[in-house]
C-alpha cells in the first residue's frame, strides 16, 4: 500500500528545489526523490528509509526533506557520508 499522493508530490517538489543529489534508500532500492514515479513505487507507510544527500546545498536540503517526511509520518534517517 503506497502512502498518499500528496506526500509523494510534496517530497518530489521539495527535492526539486535543491541542486543536491537526494537519494532515498528503501531496503535494497535506491530512488532519486526528484522522481515522482520512483517514489510512488517505493514509499510504503510503516517502512523506514535512509536519505543520502550530496551537493552544494546539502544542509538546507537535509533540513527540508526531514521536515516533509515527518509531516507525512514517514520515518527517515539521514545518512552522513
DSSP file (Angstrom, degrees, kcal/mol; ACC not computed):
  #  RESIDUE AA STRUCTURE BP1 BP2  ACC     N-H-->O    O-->H-N    N-H-->O    O-->H-N    TCO  KAPPA ALPHA  PHI   PSI    X-CA   Y-CA   Z-CA
    1    1 A X              0   0    0      0, 0.0    44,-0.8     0, 0.0     2,-0.1   0.000 360.0 360.0 360.0 120.3    0.0    0.0    0.0
    2    2 A X  B     -A   44   0A   0     42,-0.2    42,-0.2     1,-0.1     3,-0.1  -0.437 360.0-108.3 -79.2 155.2    1.5    3.3   -1.1
    3    3 A X        -     0   0    0     40,-1.1    -1,-0.1     1,-0.2     5,-0.1  -0.189  58.2 -64.2 -71.3 173.9    1.4    6.4    1.0
    4    4 A X    >>  -     0   0    0     68,-0.1     4,-1.5     1,-0.1     3,-0.6  -0.226  40.4-119.7 -68.8 154.4   -0.9    9.2   -0.1
    5    5 A X  H 3> S+     0   0    0      1,-0.2     4,-2.7     2,-0.2     5,-0.3   0.837 110.5  63.2 -57.9 -36.6   -0.3   11.0   -3.4
    6    6 A X  H 3> S+     0   0    0      1,-0.2     4,-2.6     2,-0.2    -1,-0.2   0.905 102.5  49.3 -57.8 -43.8    0.1   14.3   -1.5
    7    7 A X  H <> S+     0   0    0     -3,-0.6     4,-2.6     2,-0.2    -1,-0.2   0.933 111.7  48.5 -62.0 -46.3    3.2   13.0    0.3
    8    8 A X  H  X S+     0   0    0     -4,-1.5     4,-2.3     1,-0.2    -2,-0.2   0.934 114.2  45.1 -60.6 -48.1    4.8   11.8   -2.9
    9    9 A X  H  X S+     0   0    0     -4,-2.7     4,-2.7     1,-0.2     5,-0.2   0.917 114.6  48.3 -63.2 -44.0    4.2   15.1   -4.8
   10   10 A X  H  X S+     0   0    0     -4,-2.6     4,-2.4    -5,-0.3    -1,-0.2   0.888 111.2  50.0 -67.0 -38.6    5.3   17.2   -1.9
   11   11 A X  H  X S+     0   0    0     -4,-2.6     4,-2.4    -5,-0.2    -1,-0.2   0.937 113.9  45.5 -63.4 -46.4    8.5   15.2   -1.3
   12   12 A X  H  X S+     0   0    0     -4,-2.3     4,-2.0    -5,-0.2    -2,-0.2   0.906 113.9  48.8 -64.9 -41.8    9.4   15.4   -5.1
   13   13 A X  H  X S+     0   0    0     -4,-2.7     4,-0.6     2,-0.2    -1,-0.2   0.896 111.9  49.2 -65.6 -39.8    8.6   19.1   -5.2
   14   14 A X  H >< S+     0   0    0     -4,-2.4     3,-1.2     1,-0.2     4,-0.3   0.934 111.6  48.8 -64.2 -45.5   10.7   19.8   -2.1
   15   15 A X  H >< S+     0   0    0     -4,-2.4     3,-1.7     1,-0.2    -1,-0.2   0.864 103.0  62.6 -61.9 -36.3   13.6   17.8   -3.5
   16   16 A X  H 3< S+     0   0    0     -4,-2.0    -1,-0.2     1,-0.3    -2,-0.2   0.679  90.4  68.3 -65.7 -17.9   13.4   19.7   -6.8
   17   17 A X  T << S+     0   0    0     -3,-1.2     2,-0.3    -4,-0.6    -1,-0.3   0.652  94.9  68.7 -74.5 -14.0   14.2   23.0   -5.1
   18   18 A X    <   -     0   0    0     -3,-1.7     4,-0.1    -4,-0.3    40,-0.0  -0.789  67.5-149.2-111.6 149.3   17.7   21.8   -4.4
   19   19 A X  S    S+     0   0    0     -2,-0.3    -1,-0.1     2,-0.1    37,-0.1   0.637  70.6 104.2 -86.4 -13.8   20.7   21.2   -6.7
   20   20 A X  S    S-     0   0    0     35,-0.1     2,-0.5     1,-0.1    35,-0.3  -0.242  82.9-107.4 -63.5 153.5   22.0   18.5   -4.4
   21   21 A X  E     -B   54   0B   0     33,-3.1    33,-2.4     2,-0.0     2,-0.5  -0.727  37.1-169.1 -78.4 127.8   21.6   14.8   -5.2
   22   22 A X  E     +B   53   0B   0     -2,-0.5    11,-2.0    31,-0.2     2,-0.4  -0.955   6.9 179.6-126.6 112.2   18.9   13.4   -2.9
   23   23 A X  E     -BC  52  32B   0     29,-2.9    29,-3.2    -2,-0.5     2,-0.5  -0.940  16.8-149.1-120.2 132.5   18.6    9.6   -2.9
   24   24 A X  E     -BC  51  31B   0      7,-3.2     7,-2.8    -2,-0.4     2,-0.6  -0.855   8.7-155.1 -99.6 128.1   16.2    7.6   -0.9
   25   25 A X  E     +BC  50  30B   0     25,-3.7    25,-2.3    -2,-0.5     2,-0.5  -0.917  14.2 177.3-104.9 121.9   17.3    4.1    0.2
   26   26 A X  E >   - C   0  29B   0      3,-2.4     3,-2.5    -2,-0.6     2,-0.3  -0.946  66.3 -56.8-123.9 107.9   14.5    1.6    0.9
   27   27 A X  T 3  S-     0   0    0     -2,-0.5    23,-0.0    21,-0.3    22,-0.0  -0.435 123.6 -17.0  53.4-114.5   15.9   -1.8    1.7
   28   28 A X  T 3  S+     0   0    0     -2,-0.3     2,-0.4    -3,-0.1    -1,-0.3   0.263 118.7  95.9-104.6  15.0   18.0   -2.6   -1.3
   29   29 A X  E <   -C   26   0B   0     -3,-2.5    -3,-2.4    13,-0.1     2,-0.5  -0.834  55.6-157.4-106.6 142.6   16.5    0.0   -3.7
   30   30 A X  E     -C   25   0B   0     -2,-0.4     2,-0.4    -5,-0.2    -5,-0.2  -0.978  15.6-175.0-117.6 123.3   17.9    3.5   -4.4
   31   31 A X  E     -C   24   0B   0     -7,-2.8    -7,-3.2    -2,-0.5     2,-0.6  -0.958  28.3-128.5-123.7 132.9   15.4    6.1   -5.7
   32   32 A X  E >   -C   23   0B   0     -2,-0.4     3,-2.3    -9,-0.2    -9,-0.2  -0.702  21.1-146.9 -73.7 118.1   16.0    9.6   -6.8
   33   33 A X  T 3  S+     0   0    0    -11,-2.0   -18,-0.2    -2,-0.6   -17,-0.2   0.567  94.4  69.7 -71.2  -4.3   13.5   11.5   -4.7
   34   34 A X  T 3  S+     0   0    0    -12,-0.4     2,-0.8   -19,-0.1    -1,-0.3   0.552  83.2  87.6 -82.6  -6.3   13.0   14.0   -7.6
   35   35 A X    <>  -     0   0    0     -3,-2.3     4,-2.1     1,-0.2     5,-0.2  -0.826  59.8-169.1 -96.8 107.4   11.3   11.1   -9.5
   36   36 A X  H  > S+     0   0    0     -2,-0.8     4,-2.5     1,-0.2    -1,-0.2   0.905  89.3  52.0 -61.7 -41.4    7.6   11.0   -8.7
   37   37 A X  H  > S+     0   0    0      1,-0.2     4,-1.7     2,-0.2    -1,-0.2   0.922 108.4  50.6 -62.1 -44.0    7.3    7.6  -10.3
   38   38 A X  H  > S+     0   0    0      1,-0.2     4,-0.6     2,-0.2    -1,-0.2   0.900 111.4  48.8 -59.5 -41.4   10.1    6.2   -8.3
   39   39 A X  H >X S+     0   0    0     -4,-2.1     4,-3.0     1,-0.2     3,-1.1   0.912 106.1  56.5 -65.6 -42.9    8.6    7.5   -5.1
   40   40 A X  H 3< S+     0   0    0     -4,-2.5    -1,-0.2     1,-0.3    -2,-0.2   0.877 111.3  43.3 -56.9 -38.3    5.1    6.0   -5.9
   41   41 A X  H 3< S+     0   0    0     -4,-1.7    -1,-0.3    -5,-0.2    -2,-0.2   0.574 123.6  36.2 -85.4  -7.1    6.6    2.6   -6.3
   42   42 A X  H << S+     0   0    0     -3,-1.1     2,-0.5    -4,-0.6    -2,-0.2   0.783  87.6  90.5-114.3 -39.9    8.8    2.8   -3.2
   43   43 A X     <  +     0   0    0     -4,-3.0   -40,-1.1    -5,-0.2     2,-0.4  -0.486  47.6 168.3 -72.1 118.2    7.1    4.8   -0.4
   44   44 A X  B >   -A    2   0A   0     -2,-0.5     3,-1.9   -42,-0.2   -42,-0.2  -0.997  38.8-110.2-129.6 131.3    5.1    2.5    1.8
   45   45 A X  T 3  S+     0   0    0    -44,-0.8     3,-0.1    -2,-0.4    29,-0.1  -0.279 101.7  26.2 -58.1 140.0    3.6    3.5    5.1
   46   46 A X  T 3  S+     0   0    0      1,-0.4    -1,-0.2    27,-0.3     2,-0.1   0.235  94.6 111.1  93.0 -16.0    5.4    2.0    8.1
   47   47 A X    <   -     0   0    0     -3,-1.9    28,-0.8   -21,-0.0     2,-0.4  -0.489  61.8-132.8 -84.4 162.5    8.7    1.4    6.4
   48   48 A X  E     - d   0  75B   0     -2,-0.1   -21,-0.3    26,-0.1     2,-0.3  -0.911  22.5-162.2-116.3 151.1   11.8    3.3    7.4
   49   49 A X  E     - d   0  76B   0     26,-2.1    28,-2.6    -2,-0.4     2,-0.4  -0.834  15.3-136.3-129.7 160.1   14.1    4.9    4.9
   50   50 A X  E     -Bd  25  77B   0    -25,-2.3   -25,-3.7    -2,-0.3     2,-0.5  -0.963  17.7-151.5-117.4 139.7   17.6    6.3    4.6
   51   51 A X  E     -Bd  24  78B   0     26,-3.0    28,-2.7    -2,-0.4     2,-0.6  -0.946   5.4-165.1-115.8 125.4   18.2    9.6    2.9
   52   52 A X  E     -Bd  23  79B   0    -29,-3.2   -29,-2.9    -2,-0.5     2,-0.5  -0.945  11.5-177.3-109.8 118.7   21.6   10.3    1.2
   53   53 A X  E     +B   22   0B   0     -2,-0.6     2,-0.4    26,-0.5    28,-0.2  -0.970   6.5 168.2-123.6 125.1   22.1   13.9    0.3
   54   54 A X  E     +B   21   0B   0    -33,-2.4   -33,-3.1    -2,-0.5     2,-0.3  -0.999  30.0  66.0-135.0 135.1   25.2   15.3   -1.5
   55   55 A X  S >  S-     0   0    0     -2,-0.4     3,-1.5   -35,-0.3     4,-0.2  -0.842  87.3 -55.3 146.4-178.5   25.8   18.6   -3.0
   56   56 A X  T 3  S+     0   0    0      1,-0.3     3,-0.2    -2,-0.3    -1,-0.1   0.773 131.2  34.9 -65.1 -29.3   26.3   22.4   -2.6
   57   57 A X  T 3> S+     0   0    0      1,-0.1     4,-2.5    -3,-0.1    -1,-0.3  -0.058  78.4 129.1-115.3  33.3   23.1   22.9   -0.7
   58   58 A X  H <>  +     0   0    0     -3,-1.5     4,-3.0     1,-0.2     5,-0.2   0.866  68.8  53.7 -57.9 -41.7   23.0   19.6    1.2
   59   59 A X  H  > S+     0   0    0      1,-0.2     4,-1.9     2,-0.2    -1,-0.2   0.930 112.7  42.9 -63.3 -44.6   22.5   21.0    4.7
   60   60 A X  H  > S+     0   0    0      1,-0.2     4,-2.4     2,-0.2    -1,-0.2   0.904 114.6  51.7 -65.7 -40.3   19.4   23.0    3.6
   61   61 A X  H  X S+     0   0    0     -4,-2.5     4,-2.8     1,-0.2     5,-0.3   0.911 107.7  51.9 -63.0 -43.3   18.1   20.0    1.6
   62   62 A X  H  X S+     0   0    0     -4,-3.0     4,-2.4     1,-0.2     5,-0.2   0.925 111.3  47.3 -59.4 -45.3   18.5   17.7    4.6
   63   63 A X  H  X S+     0   0    0     -4,-1.9     4,-1.9    -5,-0.2    -2,-0.2   0.933 115.2  44.7 -62.6 -47.0   16.5   20.0    6.8
   64   64 A X  H  X S+     0   0    0     -4,-2.4     4,-2.1     1,-0.2    -2,-0.2   0.896 114.6  48.1 -66.4 -41.0   13.7   20.5    4.3
   65   65 A X  H  X S+     0   0    0     -4,-2.8     4,-2.4     2,-0.2     5,-0.2   0.903 110.3  51.2 -68.7 -41.2   13.5   16.8    3.4
   66   66 A X  H  X S+     0   0    0     -4,-2.4     4,-2.5    -5,-0.3     5,-0.2   0.923 110.7  50.6 -59.6 -43.3   13.4   15.7    7.0
   67   67 A X  H  X S+     0   0    0     -4,-1.9     4,-2.2    -5,-0.2    -2,-0.2   0.917 111.4  45.8 -62.0 -45.8   10.6   18.1    7.6
   68   68 A X  H  X S+     0   0    0     -4,-2.1     4,-1.2     2,-0.2    -1,-0.2   0.867 113.1  50.1 -70.4 -35.5    8.5   17.0    4.7
   69   69 A X  H  <>S+     0   0    0     -4,-2.4     5,-2.7     2,-0.2     3,-0.5   0.946 113.1  46.0 -64.8 -46.6    9.0   13.3    5.5
   70   70 A X  H ><5S+     0   0    0     -4,-2.5     3,-1.9     1,-0.2    -2,-0.2   0.879 105.5  60.6 -64.1 -37.6    8.0   13.8    9.2
   71   71 A X  H 3<5S+     0   0    0     -4,-2.2    -1,-0.2     1,-0.3    -2,-0.2   0.851 109.3  43.1 -56.5 -35.4    5.0   15.9    8.2
   72   72 A X  T 3<5S-     0   0    0     -4,-1.2    -1,-0.3    -3,-0.5    -2,-0.2   0.241 119.9-108.8 -97.7  12.8    3.6   12.9    6.3
   73   73 A X  T < 5 +     0   0    0     -3,-1.9     2,-0.5     1,-0.2   -27,-0.3   0.770  69.5 144.6  70.3  26.5    4.5   10.4    9.1
   74   74 A X      < -     0   0    0     -5,-2.7     2,-0.5    -6,-0.2    -1,-0.2  -0.843  47.5-131.6-101.0 133.1    7.3    8.8    7.2
   75   75 A X  E     +d   48   0B   0    -28,-0.8   -26,-2.1    -2,-0.5     2,-0.4  -0.706  34.1 170.6 -85.9 124.0   10.4    7.6    9.2
   76   76 A X  E     -d   49   0B   0     -2,-0.5     2,-0.5   -28,-0.2   -26,-0.2  -0.997  21.4-156.4-137.3 140.3   13.6    8.7    7.6
   77   77 A X  E     -d   50   0B   0    -28,-2.6   -26,-3.0    -2,-0.4     2,-0.5  -0.955  19.1-133.3-114.5 129.4   17.2    8.6    8.7
   78   78 A X  E     -d   51   0B   0     -2,-0.5     2,-0.6   -28,-0.2   -26,-0.2  -0.700  18.5-146.4 -82.2 128.7   19.8   11.0    7.3
   79   79 A X  E     -d   52   0B   0    -28,-2.7     2,-0.6    -2,-0.5   -26,-0.5  -0.853   6.2-153.8 -99.1 120.6   23.0    9.1    6.3
   80   80 A X              0   0    0     -2,-0.6   -28,-0.0     1,-0.1    -2,-0.0  -0.823 360.0 360.0 -93.9 125.7   26.1   11.1    6.8
   81   81 A X              0   0    0     -2,-0.6    -1,-0.1   -28,-0.2   -29,-0.0   0.448 360.0 360.0 -90.7 360.0   28.9   10.0    4.5
